[in-house]
Structures are given as C-alpha cells and as structure tokens.
Amino acid sequence: VQLQASGGGLVQPGGSLTLSCAASGTISRFKTIGWYRQAPGKQRDLVATISRDIGTVYADSVKGRFTISRDNAKDTVNLQMSSLKPEDTAVYYCYAVRGRVDYWGQGTLVTVSS
C-alpha cells in the first residue's frame, strides 16, 4: 500500500488549501483513512479521519474549519482547510489502516504565514 499526499504549500492566514491523498489500493478497503500533522518540535497529532466503525473524527482545533472527504471512485481522501491559522503550520501526513497494519504517506508541508 502506498499513500501519496499532495497539495501543501504556503498560504496566508485566513486562506484555504486542499490536500489530497491518493492510495495505491482500493480506498474502501481501509478500516480508517485520514490525516495527521506534525508541527516543528511537536508530536504527530490527529487532524481528521474517516473510519468504517466510528465515522468521521476531527481534532477540536480544526472543527468547523477543516472538512475531510473520501472519493471511492478515485481512491483518494481530501482535506479541505479554510480559515487557516499560523498554528496550522505543519507537515501533514496521510494515514490509513487495513487489518492491523498502519500505513503512512510521505507528508506534505503546509505553511501558514503572512
């Protein structure tokens, strides 16, 4: 399984950005798929995930600003980010679970700065 993240970049505070994660396999086979992020000097934290058993989960810090969606036809999962803040600056990683195995993408950098 390979996860390819894209869409990162530099954006001003208050701006929007959409990340996309393309999976090498059929995305509907994943128990969970979504996004984590890691800011400089900090641990990797959950941003948003879609799980077969518990549905959609968002970190409190992004609720109302970020939207995760899954396109089974294209085997992609997207993260629409709006009202971005400097504290959203991080490397964003695509994440998936199939069976008992966790898979990680290579990460895409999002920088929110004026």
Phi and psi in radians as a Rosetta constraint file:
Dihedral C 1 N 2 CA 2 C 2 CIRCULARHARMONIC -2.178 0.35
Dihedral N 2 CA 2 C 2 N 3 CIRCULARHARMONIC 2.430 0.35
Dihedral C 2 N 3 CA 3 C 3 CIRCULARHARMONIC -2.090 0.35
Dihedral N 3 CA 3 C 3 N 4 CIRCULARHARMONIC 2.136 0.35
Dihedral C 3 N 4 CA 4 C 4 CIRCULARHARMONIC -1.997 0.35
Dihedral N 4 CA 4 C 4 N 5 CIRCULARHARMONIC 1.933 0.35
Dihedral C 4 N 5 CA 5 C 5 CIRCULARHARMONIC -1.616 0.35
Dihedral N 5 CA 5 C 5 N 6 CIRCULARHARMONIC 2.541 0.35
Dihedral C 5 N 6 CA 6 C 6 CIRCULARHARMONIC -2.656 0.35
Dihedral N 6 CA 6 C 6 N 7 CIRCULARHARMONIC 2.916 0.35
Dihedral C 6 N 7 CA 7 C 7 CIRCULARHARMONIC 1.858 0.35
Dihedral N 7 CA 7 C 7 N 8 CIRCULARHARMONIC -0.071 0.35
Dihedral C 7 N 8 CA 8 C 8 CIRCULARHARMONIC -1.227 0.35
Dihedral N 8 CA 8 C 8 N 9 CIRCULARHARMONIC 2.943 0.35
Dihedral C 8 N 9 CA 9 C 9 CIRCULARHARMONIC 2.891 0.35
Dihedral N 9 CA 9 C 9 N 10 CIRCULARHARMONIC -2.929 0.35
Dihedral C 9 N 10 CA 10 C 10 CIRCULARHARMONIC -1.713 0.35
Dihedral N 10 CA 10 C 10 N 11 CIRCULARHARMONIC 2.283 0.35
Dihedral C 10 N 11 CA 11 C 11 CIRCULARHARMONIC -2.465 0.35
Dihedral N 11 CA 11 C 11 N 12 CIRCULARHARMONIC 2.585 0.35
Dihedral C 11 N 12 CA 12 C 12 CIRCULARHARMONIC -1.369 0.35
Dihedral N 12 CA 12 C 12 N 13 CIRCULARHARMONIC 2.684 0.35
Dihedral C 12 N 13 CA 13 C 13 CIRCULARHARMONIC -0.937 0.35
Dihedral N 13 CA 13 C 13 N 14 CIRCULARHARMONIC 2.392 0.35
Dihedral C 13 N 14 CA 14 C 14 CIRCULARHARMONIC 1.555 0.35
Dihedral N 14 CA 14 C 14 N 15 CIRCULARHARMONIC -0.161 0.35
Dihedral C 14 N 15 CA 15 C 15 CIRCULARHARMONIC -1.450 0.35
Dihedral N 15 CA 15 C 15 N 16 CIRCULARHARMONIC -3.095 0.35
Dihedral C 15 N 16 CA 16 C 16 CIRCULARHARMONIC -2.249 0.35
Dihedral N 16 CA 16 C 16 N 17 CIRCULARHARMONIC 2.721 0.35
Dihedral C 16 N 17 CA 17 C 17 CIRCULARHARMONIC -2.741 0.35
Dihedral N 17 CA 17 C 17 N 18 CIRCULARHARMONIC 2.564 0.35
Dihedral C 17 N 18 CA 18 C 18 CIRCULARHARMONIC -2.129 0.35
Dihedral N 18 CA 18 C 18 N 19 CIRCULARHARMONIC 2.186 0.35
Dihedral C 18 N 19 CA 19 C 19 CIRCULARHARMONIC -1.702 0.35
Dihedral N 19 CA 19 C 19 N 20 CIRCULARHARMONIC 2.600 0.35
Dihedral C 19 N 20 CA 20 C 20 CIRCULARHARMONIC -2.312 0.35
Dihedral N 20 CA 20 C 20 N 21 CIRCULARHARMONIC 2.465 0.35
Dihedral C 20 N 21 CA 21 C 21 CIRCULARHARMONIC -2.169 0.35
Dihedral N 21 CA 21 C 21 N 22 CIRCULARHARMONIC 2.077 0.35
Dihedral C 21 N 22 CA 22 C 22 CIRCULARHARMONIC -1.756 0.35
Dihedral N 22 CA 22 C 22 N 23 CIRCULARHARMONIC 2.234 0.35
Dihedral C 22 N 23 CA 23 C 23 CIRCULARHARMONIC -1.756 0.35
Dihedral N 23 CA 23 C 23 N 24 CIRCULARHARMONIC 2.538 0.35
Dihedral C 23 N 24 CA 24 C 24 CIRCULARHARMONIC -1.319 0.35
Dihedral N 24 CA 24 C 24 N 25 CIRCULARHARMONIC -0.423 0.35
Dihedral C 24 N 25 CA 25 C 25 CIRCULARHARMONIC -1.869 0.35
Dihedral N 25 CA 25 C 25 N 26 CIRCULARHARMONIC -3.113 0.35
Dihedral C 25 N 26 CA 26 C 26 CIRCULARHARMONIC -1.184 0.35
Dihedral N 26 CA 26 C 26 N 27 CIRCULARHARMONIC 2.064 0.35
Dihedral C 26 N 27 CA 27 C 27 CIRCULARHARMONIC -1.151 0.35
Dihedral N 27 CA 27 C 27 N 28 CIRCULARHARMONIC -0.487 0.35
Dihedral C 27 N 28 CA 28 C 28 CIRCULARHARMONIC -1.200 0.35
Dihedral N 28 CA 28 C 28 N 29 CIRCULARHARMONIC -0.233 0.35
Dihedral C 28 N 29 CA 29 C 29 CIRCULARHARMONIC -1.391 0.35
Dihedral N 29 CA 29 C 29 N 30 CIRCULARHARMONIC -0.269 0.35
Dihedral C 29 N 30 CA 30 C 30 CIRCULARHARMONIC -1.338 0.35
Dihedral N 30 CA 30 C 30 N 31 CIRCULARHARMONIC 2.353 0.35
Dihedral C 30 N 31 CA 31 C 31 CIRCULARHARMONIC -1.152 0.35
Dihedral N 31 CA 31 C 31 N 32 CIRCULARHARMONIC -0.718 0.35
Dihedral C 31 N 32 CA 32 C 32 CIRCULARHARMONIC -2.458 0.35
Dihedral N 32 CA 32 C 32 N 33 CIRCULARHARMONIC 2.480 0.35
Dihedral C 32 N 33 CA 33 C 33 CIRCULARHARMONIC -2.560 0.35
Dihedral N 33 CA 33 C 33 N 34 CIRCULARHARMONIC 2.525 0.35
Dihedral C 33 N 34 CA 34 C 34 CIRCULARHARMONIC 3.005 0.35
Dihedral N 34 CA 34 C 34 N 35 CIRCULARHARMONIC -2.615 0.35
Dihedral C 34 N 35 CA 35 C 35 CIRCULARHARMONIC -2.327 0.35
Dihedral N 35 CA 35 C 35 N 36 CIRCULARHARMONIC 2.448 0.35
Dihedral C 35 N 36 CA 36 C 36 CIRCULARHARMONIC -2.130 0.35
Dihedral N 36 CA 36 C 36 N 37 CIRCULARHARMONIC 2.888 0.35
Dihedral C 36 N 37 CA 37 C 37 CIRCULARHARMONIC -2.502 0.35
Dihedral N 37 CA 37 C 37 N 38 CIRCULARHARMONIC 2.695 0.35
Dihedral C 37 N 38 CA 38 C 38 CIRCULARHARMONIC -2.376 0.35
Dihedral N 38 CA 38 C 38 N 39 CIRCULARHARMONIC 1.988 0.35
Dihedral C 38 N 39 CA 39 C 39 CIRCULARHARMONIC -1.472 0.35
Dihedral N 39 CA 39 C 39 N 40 CIRCULARHARMONIC 2.757 0.35
Dihedral C 39 N 40 CA 40 C 40 CIRCULARHARMONIC -0.962 0.35
Dihedral N 40 CA 40 C 40 N 41 CIRCULARHARMONIC 2.235 0.35
Dihedral C 40 N 41 CA 41 C 41 CIRCULARHARMONIC 1.336 0.35
Dihedral N 41 CA 41 C 41 N 42 CIRCULARHARMONIC 0.123 0.35
Dihedral C 41 N 42 CA 42 C 42 CIRCULARHARMONIC -2.130 0.35
Dihedral N 42 CA 42 C 42 N 43 CIRCULARHARMONIC 2.941 0.35
Dihedral C 42 N 43 CA 43 C 43 CIRCULARHARMONIC -1.376 0.35
Dihedral N 43 CA 43 C 43 N 44 CIRCULARHARMONIC 2.860 0.35
Dihedral C 43 N 44 CA 44 C 44 CIRCULARHARMONIC -1.381 0.35
Dihedral N 44 CA 44 C 44 N 45 CIRCULARHARMONIC 2.228 0.35
Dihedral C 44 N 45 CA 45 C 45 CIRCULARHARMONIC -2.145 0.35
Dihedral N 45 CA 45 C 45 N 46 CIRCULARHARMONIC 2.662 0.35
Dihedral C 45 N 46 CA 46 C 46 CIRCULARHARMONIC -1.157 0.35
Dihedral N 46 CA 46 C 46 N 47 CIRCULARHARMONIC 2.427 0.35
Dihedral C 46 N 47 CA 47 C 47 CIRCULARHARMONIC -1.870 0.35
Dihedral N 47 CA 47 C 47 N 48 CIRCULARHARMONIC -1.007 0.35
Dihedral C 47 N 48 CA 48 C 48 CIRCULARHARMONIC -2.848 0.35
Dihedral N 48 CA 48 C 48 N 49 CIRCULARHARMONIC 2.455 0.35
Dihedral C 48 N 49 CA 49 C 49 CIRCULARHARMONIC -2.441 0.35
Dihedral N 49 CA 49 C 49 N 50 CIRCULARHARMONIC 2.746 0.35
Dihedral C 49 N 50 CA 50 C 50 CIRCULARHARMONIC -2.082 0.35
Dihedral N 50 CA 50 C 50 N 51 CIRCULARHARMONIC 2.132 0.35
Dihedral C 50 N 51 CA 51 C 51 CIRCULARHARMONIC -2.111 0.35
Dihedral N 51 CA 51 C 51 N 52 CIRCULARHARMONIC 2.546 0.35
Dihedral C 51 N 52 CA 52 C 52 CIRCULARHARMONIC -1.090 0.35
Dihedral N 52 CA 52 C 52 N 53 CIRCULARHARMONIC -0.603 0.35
Dihedral C 52 N 53 CA 53 C 53 CIRCULARHARMONIC -1.647 0.35
Dihedral N 53 CA 53 C 53 N 54 CIRCULARHARMONIC -0.596 0.35
Dihedral C 53 N 54 CA 54 C 54 CIRCULARHARMONIC -2.037 0.35
Dihedral N 54 CA 54 C 54 N 55 CIRCULARHARMONIC 0.052 0.35
Dihedral C 54 N 55 CA 55 C 55 CIRCULARHARMONIC 1.369 0.35
Dihedral N 55 CA 55 C 55 N 56 CIRCULARHARMONIC -2.520 0.35
Dihedral C 55 N 56 CA 56 C 56 CIRCULARHARMONIC -1.657 0.35
Dihedral N 56 CA 56 C 56 N 57 CIRCULARHARMONIC 2.350 0.35
Dihedral C 56 N 57 CA 57 C 57 CIRCULARHARMONIC -2.215 0.35
Dihedral N 57 CA 57 C 57 N 58 CIRCULARHARMONIC 2.348 0.35
Dihedral C 57 N 58 CA 58 C 58 CIRCULARHARMONIC -2.150 0.35
Dihedral N 58 CA 58 C 58 N 59 CIRCULARHARMONIC 2.539 0.35
Dihedral C 58 N 59 CA 59 C 59 CIRCULARHARMONIC -1.156 0.35
Dihedral N 59 CA 59 C 59 N 60 CIRCULARHARMONIC 2.538 0.35
Dihedral C 59 N 60 CA 60 C 60 CIRCULARHARMONIC -1.000 0.35
Dihedral N 60 CA 60 C 60 N 61 CIRCULARHARMONIC -0.606 0.35
Dihedral C 60 N 61 CA 61 C 61 CIRCULARHARMONIC -1.200 0.35
Dihedral N 61 CA 61 C 61 N 62 CIRCULARHARMONIC -0.277 0.35
Dihedral C 61 N 62 CA 62 C 62 CIRCULARHARMONIC -2.024 0.35
Dihedral N 62 CA 62 C 62 N 63 CIRCULARHARMONIC -0.081 0.35
Dihedral C 62 N 63 CA 63 C 63 CIRCULARHARMONIC -1.008 0.35
Dihedral N 63 CA 63 C 63 N 64 CIRCULARHARMONIC 2.340 0.35
Dihedral C 63 N 64 CA 64 C 64 CIRCULARHARMONIC 1.482 0.35
Dihedral N 64 CA 64 C 64 N 65 CIRCULARHARMONIC -0.191 0.35
Dihedral C 64 N 65 CA 65 C 65 CIRCULARHARMONIC -2.029 0.35
Dihedral N 65 CA 65 C 65 N 66 CIRCULARHARMONIC -0.578 0.35
Dihedral C 65 N 66 CA 66 C 66 CIRCULARHARMONIC -1.931 0.35
Dihedral N 66 CA 66 C 66 N 67 CIRCULARHARMONIC 2.560 0.35
Dihedral C 66 N 67 CA 67 C 67 CIRCULARHARMONIC -2.330 0.35
Dihedral N 67 CA 67 C 67 N 68 CIRCULARHARMONIC 2.195 0.35
Dihedral C 67 N 68 CA 68 C 68 CIRCULARHARMONIC -1.753 0.35
Dihedral N 68 CA 68 C 68 N 69 CIRCULARHARMONIC 2.466 0.35
Dihedral C 68 N 69 CA 69 C 69 CIRCULARHARMONIC -2.548 0.35
Dihedral N 69 CA 69 C 69 N 70 CIRCULARHARMONIC 2.693 0.35
Dihedral C 69 N 70 CA 70 C 70 CIRCULARHARMONIC -2.147 0.35
Dihedral N 70 CA 70 C 70 N 71 CIRCULARHARMONIC 2.332 0.35
Dihedral C 70 N 71 CA 71 C 71 CIRCULARHARMONIC -1.998 0.35
Dihedral N 71 CA 71 C 71 N 72 CIRCULARHARMONIC 1.716 0.35
Dihedral C 71 N 72 CA 72 C 72 CIRCULARHARMONIC -1.157 0.35
Dihedral N 72 CA 72 C 72 N 73 CIRCULARHARMONIC -0.529 0.35
Dihedral C 72 N 73 CA 73 C 73 CIRCULARHARMONIC -1.187 0.35
Dihedral N 73 CA 73 C 73 N 74 CIRCULARHARMONIC -0.574 0.35
Dihedral C 73 N 74 CA 74 C 74 CIRCULARHARMONIC -1.787 0.35
Dihedral N 74 CA 74 C 74 N 75 CIRCULARHARMONIC -0.035 0.35
Dihedral C 74 N 75 CA 75 C 75 CIRCULARHARMONIC 0.954 0.35
Dihedral N 75 CA 75 C 75 N 76 CIRCULARHARMONIC 0.834 0.35
Dihedral C 75 N 76 CA 76 C 76 CIRCULARHARMONIC -2.308 0.35
Dihedral N 76 CA 76 C 76 N 77 CIRCULARHARMONIC 2.713 0.35
Dihedral C 76 N 77 CA 77 C 77 CIRCULARHARMONIC -2.234 0.35
Dihedral N 77 CA 77 C 77 N 78 CIRCULARHARMONIC 2.296 0.35
Dihedral C 77 N 78 CA 78 C 78 CIRCULARHARMONIC -1.984 0.35
Dihedral N 78 CA 78 C 78 N 79 CIRCULARHARMONIC 2.674 0.35
Dihedral C 78 N 79 CA 79 C 79 CIRCULARHARMONIC -2.249 0.35
Dihedral N 79 CA 79 C 79 N 80 CIRCULARHARMONIC 1.870 0.35
Dihedral C 79 N 80 CA 80 C 80 CIRCULARHARMONIC -1.552 0.35
Dihedral N 80 CA 80 C 80 N 81 CIRCULARHARMONIC 2.126 0.35
Dihedral C 80 N 81 CA 81 C 81 CIRCULARHARMONIC -2.032 0.35
Dihedral N 81 CA 81 C 81 N 82 CIRCULARHARMONIC 2.237 0.35
Dihedral C 81 N 82 CA 82 C 82 CIRCULARHARMONIC -2.323 0.35
Dihedral N 82 CA 82 C 82 N 83 CIRCULARHARMONIC 2.950 0.35
Dihedral C 82 N 83 CA 83 C 83 CIRCULARHARMONIC 0.858 0.35
Dihedral N 83 CA 83 C 83 N 84 CIRCULARHARMONIC 0.809 0.35
Dihedral C 83 N 84 CA 84 C 84 CIRCULARHARMONIC -1.148 0.35
Dihedral N 84 CA 84 C 84 N 85 CIRCULARHARMONIC 2.531 0.35
Dihedral C 84 N 85 CA 85 C 85 CIRCULARHARMONIC -2.097 0.35
Dihedral N 85 CA 85 C 85 N 86 CIRCULARHARMONIC 2.739 0.35
Dihedral C 85 N 86 CA 86 C 86 CIRCULARHARMONIC -0.956 0.35
Dihedral N 86 CA 86 C 86 N 87 CIRCULARHARMONIC -0.570 0.35
Dihedral C 86 N 87 CA 87 C 87 CIRCULARHARMONIC -1.263 0.35
Dihedral N 87 CA 87 C 87 N 88 CIRCULARHARMONIC -0.101 0.35
Dihedral C 87 N 88 CA 88 C 88 CIRCULARHARMONIC -1.449 0.35
Dihedral N 88 CA 88 C 88 N 89 CIRCULARHARMONIC -0.112 0.35
Dihedral C 88 N 89 CA 89 C 89 CIRCULARHARMONIC -1.073 0.35
Dihedral N 89 CA 89 C 89 N 90 CIRCULARHARMONIC 2.164 0.35
Dihedral C 89 N 90 CA 90 C 90 CIRCULARHARMONIC -3.094 0.35
Dihedral N 90 CA 90 C 90 N 91 CIRCULARHARMONIC 2.955 0.35
Dihedral C 90 N 91 CA 91 C 91 CIRCULARHARMONIC -1.551 0.35
Dihedral N 91 CA 91 C 91 N 92 CIRCULARHARMONIC 2.195 0.35
Dihedral C 91 N 92 CA 92 C 92 CIRCULARHARMONIC -1.753 0.35
Dihedral N 92 CA 92 C 92 N 93 CIRCULARHARMONIC 2.246 0.35
Dihedral C 92 N 93 CA 93 C 93 CIRCULARHARMONIC -1.997 0.35
Dihedral N 93 CA 93 C 93 N 94 CIRCULARHARMONIC 2.336 0.35
Dihedral C 93 N 94 CA 94 C 94 CIRCULARHARMONIC -1.380 0.35
Dihedral N 94 CA 94 C 94 N 95 CIRCULARHARMONIC 2.486 0.35
Dihedral C 94 N 95 CA 95 C 95 CIRCULARHARMONIC -2.441 0.35
Dihedral N 95 CA 95 C 95 N 96 CIRCULARHARMONIC 2.476 0.35
Dihedral C 95 N 96 CA 96 C 96 CIRCULARHARMONIC -2.611 0.35
Dihedral N 96 CA 96 C 96 N 97 CIRCULARHARMONIC 2.673 0.35
Dihedral C 96 N 97 CA 97 C 97 CIRCULARHARMONIC -2.214 0.35
Dihedral N 97 CA 97 C 97 N 98 CIRCULARHARMONIC 2.240 0.35
Dihedral C 97 N 98 CA 98 C 98 CIRCULARHARMONIC -2.286 0.35
Dihedral N 98 CA 98 C 98 N 99 CIRCULARHARMONIC 2.100 0.35
Dihedral C 98 N 99 CA 99 C 99 CIRCULARHARMONIC 1.141 0.35
Dihedral N 99 CA 99 C 99 N 100 CIRCULARHARMONIC -2.133 0.35
Dihedral C 99 N 100 CA 100 C 100 CIRCULARHARMONIC -1.918 0.35
Dihedral N 100 CA 100 C 100 N 101 CIRCULARHARMONIC 0.273 0.35
Dihedral C 100 N 101 CA 101 C 101 CIRCULARHARMONIC -1.928 0.35
Dihedral N 101 CA 101 C 101 N 102 CIRCULARHARMONIC 2.311 0.35
Dihedral C 101 N 102 CA 102 C 102 CIRCULARHARMONIC -1.650 0.35
Dihedral N 102 CA 102 C 102 N 103 CIRCULARHARMONIC 2.448 0.35
Dihedral C 102 N 103 CA 103 C 103 CIRCULARHARMONIC -2.165 0.35
Dihedral N 103 CA 103 C 103 N 104 CIRCULARHARMONIC 2.484 0.35
Dihedral C 103 N 104 CA 104 C 104 CIRCULARHARMONIC -2.222 0.35
Dihedral N 104 CA 104 C 104 N 105 CIRCULARHARMONIC 2.469 0.35
Dihedral C 104 N 105 CA 105 C 105 CIRCULARHARMONIC -1.464 0.35
Dihedral N 105 CA 105 C 105 N 106 CIRCULARHARMONIC -3.123 0.35
Dihedral C 105 N 106 CA 106 C 106 CIRCULARHARMONIC -1.457 0.35
Dihedral N 106 CA 106 C 106 N 107 CIRCULARHARMONIC -0.208 0.35
Dihedral C 106 N 107 CA 107 C 107 CIRCULARHARMONIC 1.610 0.35
Dihedral N 107 CA 107 C 107 N 108 CIRCULARHARMONIC 2.562 0.35
Dihedral C 107 N 108 CA 108 C 108 CIRCULARHARMONIC -2.373 0.35
Dihedral N 108 CA 108 C 108 N 109 CIRCULARHARMONIC 2.339 0.35
Dihedral C 108 N 109 CA 109 C 109 CIRCULARHARMONIC -1.476 0.35
Dihedral N 109 CA 109 C 109 N 110 CIRCULARHARMONIC 2.262 0.35
Dihedral C 109 N 110 CA 110 C 110 CIRCULARHARMONIC -2.031 0.35
Dihedral N 110 CA 110 C 110 N 111 CIRCULARHARMONIC 2.157 0.35
Dihedral C 110 N 111 CA 111 C 111 CIRCULARHARMONIC -2.101 0.35
Dihedral N 111 CA 111 C 111 N 112 CIRCULARHARMONIC 2.125 0.35
Dihedral C 111 N 112 CA 112 C 112 CIRCULARHARMONIC -1.907 0.35
Dihedral N 112 CA 112 C 112 N 113 CIRCULARHARMONIC 1.916 0.35
Dihedral C 112 N 113 CA 113 C 113 CIRCULARHARMONIC -2.785 0.35
Dihedral N 113 CA 113 C 113 N 114 CIRCULARHARMONIC 2.602 0.35
